[in-house]
C-alpha cells in the first residue's frame, strides 16, 4: 500500500512539473497567484488543475462536470498524453518558426548594399 501511495505522489509531482512547463511555454494555462500555486492547463475540452499544496488533481469539463483524479494509473496516462501533445506542439512550432525566419530573413538586401 505504501509503494502505491509513493507511486501516486511521484506521478503527481511529475505531472505538476509537466503542467507548469506546458502552461508557461504554450501560454494555454496559468499558475494561480495564491499560496497553493495551483497550475491550470486547458486541455481536452476542459481544464486540468493540480494544487501542489493540497496535492489534489481535478479535471473541470466545459460542461460544468468535475472529476477528482487520484489513482496513479490515470495520472501516468495523463503524463504520457500531455508529453505527447507537448512534443507535437514543439515540433509544429519549430516548423512554423523556420518558415517565418526564412520568409523574413531571405528578403533581398540589394537596396541596402547598392547604396
Helices and strands as residue ranges (DSSP letters): H 2-26, E 29-31, E 39-43, E 46-51, E 56-61, E 66-68, H 72-105, H 110-113
